Amino acid sequence: MKLKALTLVIAGAALSMQSVVADDTKTDAPVYADFPVTLQGYSGDAETSVAYTGQIARYVLHDSLKKLAGSDNDKSAEALKALMTAYFSEKKAGRDIIVPTSSKDFPIMQSKVDDLSTDKNLAGKTYAGVVNGWPGHMTGAEVISFMIDKAAASEGGYDVLNGYDYAQLISKTLIGAVFYNQAVDNYLDEKLAADVKPNDKPYGEGDAYTGKEHSWDEGFGYFGAPAHVMSLDPATVYSIAKTNPEVFKQADANGDGKIDLLSEMTFANAYYAANADKGGNTTYLHDISRAFIDGRQLIADAKGKKLTVEQLDQLQAYATEIKTQWEQVLAEAAYKYAGAVYQDLQKLQTIVESDGDIASAYRDYAKHWGELKGFSLSLQMGGKDMAGTAVQINRLIGFSPVDLAGEQVTSIEDGEYVRDKTMDMGEYMVNMIKLQNLLDDSFKLQAKQSEISTDVEALSKKLGEKRSAEND
């Protein structure tokens, strides 16, 4: 999409908007677009050096895979597995964009993955290390493939026996295993070294962008924010991801009547940054986006020359800010869902005590646990040694939700889950409190959505008194 003079378009459109723009947003805000071609000796017809089409293609593969994992359909398990695999590990031409799709009130420009970028998959960019928080000692790609297999064999992607919501598990794990990992442990890490993808050479043969320009662009693409994010408040950015017709005009930055997924859509990581910021206590979305824009401007200002030591140091400072706050976004999400799991456990206890039907509440429990688990795994895929913190997180959450009988998944043998008694639901509630405290202490959180008000000692005492009464 052509974004020249985009600031003027945004300014004009903003006059008709009814939503409140946050104090840190302006109608003349900078845009991640139209940085010039600076590659010396370039003779092609490109008008801008900005390019992150592959990253957006992977986001729609992610969104589409999530939809497939949680969908009810009449396909056989093998057929559904094959379809999900096509969106995860294959690079087939002609794949439809299943999510997000165009509607009358929120028209979208692209309908095929190939409209964004060809020959792309998720598996090739998935975390290559062992995922210690999931049973089986598997790599990131192996974990997702295993989940796809189990999702295909479950009704609507829901395994009621083990409490797994595979759509959530697959989605939230991929948020870290692909997008966060690739951005902070590759493009904003190794590829920022002076002798890697230098700024005085093209990224690849025939490219219109330098090595550093494209490395930085790919990092921004993996964040998933609209190019004009700095002119939008967090609530609007959040609603764009939900294709809410009420924010269509804000999303349609160039006013052409369609949303270009390459530059005008919000995807998962930016979505969760916006979600945290909606409460008004944090500015993750704009801080991260501003650092990306400022870093890109620094590279453009070098005019195709090798970056100096001072320029590289400043670029590394921007990258550090992005990494730090992005990590906090994922930790905030894990914190939020730890609180949601705690609330679900409270509801389940109440329903059980009144001999009610737990089916709906247990389904919510599985959903929120899947989001908690996925985000906790994502946190551990940024290339940072979390040491004892990761061990504690994994032990507090475990490999599955605790069920009414006090059982959890404890391992995988011959491709099947093994369950055993570990703790009762009350003890698991204590774990959620400990988990929120650990996340807050380790990552200095500020949004802290769904904060649990009960402290560990009070709940432990209450549980102890309850057990004593039951044994009288």
C-alpha positions in Angstrom: 0.0 0.0 0.0 1.2 3.5 -0.8 1.5 5.5 2.4 2.9 8.8 1.2 1.3 11.8 2.9 -0.3 9.4 5.3 0.0 11.8 8.1 -2.4 14.3 6.3 -4.9 11.6 5.6 -4.9 10.5 9.3 -5.2 14.1 10.4 -8.3 14.6 8.2 -9.9 11.4 9.2 -9.3 12.0 12.9 -11.6 15.0 12.9 -14.6 12.7 12.3 -13.7 10.1 14.9 -15.7 9.8 18.1 -13.1 7.7 20.1 -10.8 9.5 22.5 -7.2 9.5 21.5 -4.7 9.0 24.3 -2.5 11.9 25.5 0.6 10.3 23.9 -1.0 10.1 20.4 -1.1 12.9 17.9 -2.6 13.3 14.4 0.9 14.4 13.1 2.5 11.3 14.7 5.3 9.5 12.8 4.4 6.5 10.7 6.4 3.3 10.0 6.3 3.9 6.3 8.0 5.6 3.3 11.5 5.5 4.5 13.5 6.2 1.3 15.7 3.8 -0.6 19.3 4.5 0.6 21.1 1.6 -0.9 24.0 3.1 -2.8 24.1 2.0 -6.4 20.5 0.8 -6.5 18.9 1.2 -9.9 15.5 -0.4 -9.6 12.1 1.3 -9.4 11.3 0.8 -5.7 10.2 4.0 -4.0 10.6 2.9 -0.4 13.0 0.6 1.4 10.3 -0.6 3.9 9.4 -4.3 3.6 8.0 -6.8 6.1 5.5 -8.8 4.0 6.7 -12.2 5.2 6.0 -11.4 8.8 2.5 -10.3 8.1 1.9 -13.5 6.0 3.0 -15.5 9.0 0.6 -13.6 11.2 -2.4 -14.6 9.0 -1.1 -18.2 9.0 -1.1 -18.0 12.8 -4.6 -16.5 12.9 -6.0 -19.0 10.4 -4.4 -22.0 12.2 -5.9 -20.8 15.5 -9.3 -20.7 13.9 -8.9 -24.2 12.4 -7.7 -25.7 15.8 -10.9 -24.6 17.5 -13.4 -25.1 14.8 -16.2 -27.6 14.7 -16.4 -29.2 11.2 -17.3 -32.4 9.5 -13.8 -33.3 8.4 -12.1 -36.4 9.6 -9.2 -36.1 12.1 -6.7 -36.8 9.4 -8.2 -34.3 7.0 -8.3 -31.6 9.7 -4.7 -32.4 10.7 -3.6 -32.1 7.0 -5.4 -28.7 6.7 -3.8 -27.4 9.9 -0.4 -28.7 8.8 -0.8 -26.8 5.5 -1.0 -23.5 7.6 1.9 -24.5 9.9 4.6 -26.3 8.1 3.9 -26.2 4.4 4.3 -23.4 1.8 1.5 -24.3 -0.5 0.3 -21.7 -3.0 -3.4 -20.8 -3.0 -4.1 -21.0 0.8 -7.1 -18.8 1.8 -6.8 -16.3 4.6 -9.2 -17.9 7.0 -8.7 -15.1 9.6 -9.0 -12.1 9.3 -11.6 -12.1 6.5 -13.4 -9.3 4.8 -16.9 -8.3 5.7 -19.4 -5.7 4.4 -18.5 -3.3 7.3 -14.8 -4.1 7.5 -13.6 -4.9 4.0 -10.1 -6.3 3.7 -7.8 -6.0 0.7 -6.2 -9.5 0.7 -8.0 -12.9 0.6 -5.0 -15.2 0.0 -1.8 -15.7 1.9 0.0 -15.3 -1.4 -1.4 -11.8 -1.7 0.9 -10.9 1.2 4.0 -13.1 0.5 4.6 -16.4 -1.2 6.4 -19.5 0.1 6.0 -18.8 3.8 5.3 -21.1 6.7 5.5 -20.9 10.5 7.4 -24.1 11.3 10.6 -22.8 9.7 10.6 -19.8 12.0 9.5 -21.6 15.2 11.7 -21.7 18.3 14.4 -24.4 17.8 15.2 -25.0 21.5 13.7 -27.6 23.8 10.4 -26.3 25.4 11.0 -27.2 29.1 7.5 -26.1 30.1 5.8 -28.8 28.0 6.1 -32.5 28.6 8.1 -34.7 26.1 11.4 -32.7 25.8 10.3 -31.4 22.3 11.4 -28.4 20.3 9.1 -25.6 19.6 8.0 -26.9 16.2 7.6 -30.4 17.6 5.3 -29.1 20.4 3.1 -27.3 17.9 2.9 -30.3 15.6 2.0 -32.5 18.6 -0.7 -30.0 19.6 -2.0 -30.0 16.0 -2.3 -33.8 16.0 -4.2 -33.7 19.3 -6.4 -30.8 18.3 -7.5 -32.7 15.1 -8.5 -35.6 17.2 -10.5 -33.5 19.7 -14.0 -32.2 19.3 -13.7 -28.5 18.4 -10.1 -28.5 19.7 -11.2 -29.2 23.3 -9.8 -32.1 25.3 -12.1 -32.2 28.3 -10.2 -35.0 30.0 -7.0 -33.1 30.2 -8.4 -29.6 30.2 -6.7 -28.5 27.0 -8.1 -25.8 24.7 -5.8 -26.3 21.7 -6.7 -23.2 19.8 -5.5 -21.1 22.8 -2.5 -23.3 23.4 -1.3 -23.3 19.8 -1.9 -19.6 19.4 -0.4 -18.3 22.6 2.6 -20.6 22.2 3.3 -19.4 18.7 3.1 -15.8 19.7 6.4 -16.4 21.5 7.8 -19.3 19.6 7.7 -17.5 16.2 7.0 -13.8 16.5 8.7 -12.8 19.8 11.6 -15.2 19.3 12.4 -14.2 15.7 12.2 -10.5 16.6 14.1 -10.3 19.8 16.5 -13.2 19.4 17.3 -12.8 15.8 16.5 -9.6 13.9 17.1 -7.3 17.0 20.0 -9.4 18.2 22.4 -11.3 16.0 21.4 -9.3 12.9 22.3 -6.0 14.6 25.9 -6.9 15.0 28.2 -4.7 13.0 29.5 -7.4 10.7 26.1 -9.1 10.1 23.7 -7.7 7.4 25.7 -4.4 7.2 24.1 -1.2 6.2 26.3 -0.6 3.2 25.2 -3.7 1.4 21.8 -5.1 0.2 20.1 -7.6 2.5 20.1 -10.0 -0.5 20.9 -9.8 -4.1 18.6 -7.5 -6.0 17.0 -6.0 -2.9 16.1 -2.3 -2.6 17.0 -2.2 1.1 20.2 -2.5 3.1 20.9 -5.3 5.5 20.2 -3.2 8.6 17.1 -1.6 7.1 15.4 -5.0 6.4 16.5 -6.6 9.6 14.8 -3.8 11.5 11.7 -3.9 9.3 11.3 -7.6 10.0 11.5 -7.0 13.7 8.7 -4.4 13.4 6.6 -6.8 11.3 6.8 -9.4 13.9 5.5 -7.0 16.5 2.3 -6.7 14.5 1.3 -3.0 14.8 -0.4 -0.9 12.2 2.1 1.4 10.4 0.1 4.4 11.8 0.0 3.1 15.3 1.3 6.3 16.9 -1.8 8.2 15.8 -4.2 5.7 17.4 -5.1 5.1 21.1 -4.7 1.6 22.5 -8.4 0.9 22.6 -8.7 1.5 18.9 -5.6 -0.6 18.1 -7.1 -3.4 20.1 -10.5 -3.1 18.3 -8.9 -3.1 14.9 -7.7 -6.7 15.6 -11.3 -7.6 16.3 -12.3 -6.1 12.9 -14.8 -3.9 14.8 -16.7 -1.8 12.2 -16.7 1.2 14.6 -13.0 1.7 14.1 -12.8 1.0 10.4 -12.1 4.6 9.5 -9.3 4.8 12.0 -7.8 1.6 10.6 -8.2 2.7 7.0 -5.3 5.1 7.2 -5.1 6.0 3.5 -8.9 6.2 3.1 -9.1 3.8 0.2 -12.1 1.9 1.7 -10.2 -1.3 2.4 -7.9 -2.6 5.2 -4.5 -3.5 3.9 -3.2 -6.3 6.1 0.3 -5.3 5.3 0.1 -1.9 7.1 -3.3 -1.3 8.6 -4.1 -4.3 10.7 -3.3 -5.2 14.4 -1.9 -8.6 15.1 -1.3 -10.6 18.2 1.7 -9.1 20.0 0.7 -5.5 19.4 -2.9 -6.5 20.3 -1.8 -7.7 23.7 0.3 -4.6 24.2 -2.8 -2.5 23.4 -4.8 -4.7 25.8 -2.5 -4.0 28.7 -2.4 -0.2 27.9 -6.2 0.2 27.7 -6.3 0.4 31.5 -4.2 3.6 31.4 -1.3 2.4 33.6 1.1 1.4 30.8 2.3 2.7 27.5 3.9 -0.5 26.1 2.3 -0.2 22.6 3.5 3.3 21.8 6.9 2.9 23.6 7.8 -0.2 21.6 6.4 1.4 18.3 8.2 4.6 18.9 11.5 2.8 19.5 11.0 0.9 16.2 10.3 4.1 14.3 13.2 6.0 15.9 15.5 3.1 15.1 14.4 3.0 11.5 14.9 6.7 11.1 18.5 6.3 12.5 19.2 3.7 9.9 17.7 5.8 7.1 19.7 8.8 8.1 22.9 6.8 7.6 22.1 7.0 3.8 23.3 3.6 2.9 26.7 3.8 4.7 28.0 1.4 7.2 26.7 2.3 10.7 29.2 3.9 13.0 30.0 2.6 16.5 27.8 5.4 18.0 24.9 4.7 15.6 25.1 0.9 16.4 25.1 1.7 20.1 22.0 3.9 19.8 20.3 1.2 17.6 21.1 -1.4 20.3 19.6 0.9 22.9 16.3 1.1 20.9 16.4 -2.7 20.6 16.9 -3.1 24.3 13.9 -0.9 25.0 11.8 -3.0 22.6 13.0 -6.3 24.1 12.4 -5.2 27.7 8.9 -3.9 27.1 7.9 -6.7 24.8 8.9 -9.2 27.5 6.7 -7.2 30.0 3.8 -7.4 27.6 4.0 -11.2 27.6 4.4 -11.3 31.4 1.4 -9.0 31.8 -0.7 -11.4 29.7 0.5 -14.4 31.8 -0.3 -12.4 34.9 -3.8 -11.6 33.7 -4.6 -15.3 32.9 -3.3 -16.5 36.2 -5.9 -14.3 37.7 -8.6 -15.6 35.3 -7.6 -19.2 36.2 -7.9 -18.3 39.9 -11.4 -16.9 39.3 -12.4 -20.0 37.4 -11.3 -22.2 40.3 -13.4 -20.1 42.7 -16.5 -20.6 40.4 -15.9 -24.3 40.1 -15.7 -24.7 43.9 -19.0 -22.8 44.3 -20.7 -24.9 41.6 -19.4 -28.2 43.0 -20.5 -27.3 46.6 -24.1 -26.7 45.2 -24.1 -29.8 43.1 -24.4 -27.8 39.9 -23.3 -28.4 36.3 -19.6 -27.5 35.9 -19.4 -28.0 32.1 -19.5 -24.4 31.1 -17.3 -23.2 33.9 -14.8 -26.0 33.3 -14.7 -25.0 29.6 -13.8 -21.4 30.6 -11.1 -22.8 33.0 -9.5 -24.8 30.1 -9.6 -21.7 27.8 -7.9 -19.4 30.4 -5.4 -22.1 31.4 -4.4 -22.5 27.7 -3.8 -18.8 27.4 -1.8 -18.8 30.7 0.3 -21.7 29.6 0.9 -20.4 26.1 2.0 -17.0 27.4 4.2 -18.5 30.0 5.9 -20.7 27.4 6.3 -17.6 25.1 8.1 -15.7 27.8 10.8 -18.4 27.8 11.5 -18.2 24.0 13.2 -14.8 23.8 16.7 -16.0 24.0 17.1 -14.7 27.6 18.3 -17.1 30.3 15.5 -17.0 32.8 17.1 -19.7 34.9 15.3 -20.2 38.2 12.4 -18.0 37.3 11.4 -20.2 34.4 11.7 -23.3 36.6 9.3 -21.7 39.2 6.8 -20.6 36.5 6.7 -24.1 35.0 6.3 -25.8 38.3 3.5 -23.5 39.5 1.5 -23.9 36.3 2.3 -27.6 35.6 1.6 -29.4 32.4 -2.2 -29.2 32.6 -5.0 -27.7 34.7 -5.7 -29.5 38.0 -9.0 -31.3 37.7 -11.6 -32.0 40.3 -9.8 -35.2 41.4 -6.6 -33.4 41.9 -4.9 -34.8 38.9 -2.7 -33.2 36.2 -0.8 -34.3 33.2 2.7 -35.2 34.4 4.4 -36.6 31.3 4.0 -38.0 27.8 4.7 -41.6 27.0 4.4 -43.1 23.5 2.5 -40.0 22.3 -0.1 -40.1 25.0 -0.6 -38.0 28.2 0.1 -39.6 31.5 -1.9 -38.2 34.5 -1.3 -38.4 38.2 -2.5 -36.9 41.5 -0.6 -33.7 42.3 -2.7 -31.3 44.3 -6.3 -30.2 44.9 -7.9 -27.2 43.3 -7.4 -25.1 46.4 -3.7 -25.7 46.4 -3.7 -24.8 42.7 -5.4 -21.5 43.6 -2.4 -20.8 45.9 -0.1 -21.5 43.0 -1.9 -18.8 40.9 -1.3 -16.2 43.7 2.4 -17.2 43.9 2.6 -17.0 40.1 1.3 -13.5 40.0 3.7 -12.5 42.7 6.6 -14.1 40.9 5.7 -12.4 37.6 5.3 -9.0 39.2 8.6 -9.3 41.1 10.5 -10.6 38.1 9.2 -8.3 35.4 8.2 -5.2 37.3 4.6 -5.2 35.9 2.3 -2.2 36.0 -0.9 -3.1 34.2 -1.6 -6.2 36.4 -5.0 -7.0 35.1 -7.1 -9.5 37.0 -5.0 -9.1 40.1 -5.8 -11.6 42.8 -6.8 -9.8 46.0 -6.3 -12.7 48.4 -2.8 -13.3 49.7 -1.1 -16.7 50.0 -1.2 -16.9 53.8 -4.9 -16.0 54.0 -5.9 -18.5 51.4 -3.6 -21.2 52.8 -5.1 -20.7 56.3 -8.7 -20.9 54.9 -7.9 -24.1 53.0 -6.3 -25.5 56.2 -9.4 -24.7 58.2 -11.6 -26.2 55.6 -9.7 -29.5 55.6 -9.8 -29.6 59.4 -13.6 -29.2 59.3 -14.0 -31.9 56.7 -11.9 -34.3 58.8 -13.9 -33.7 62.0 
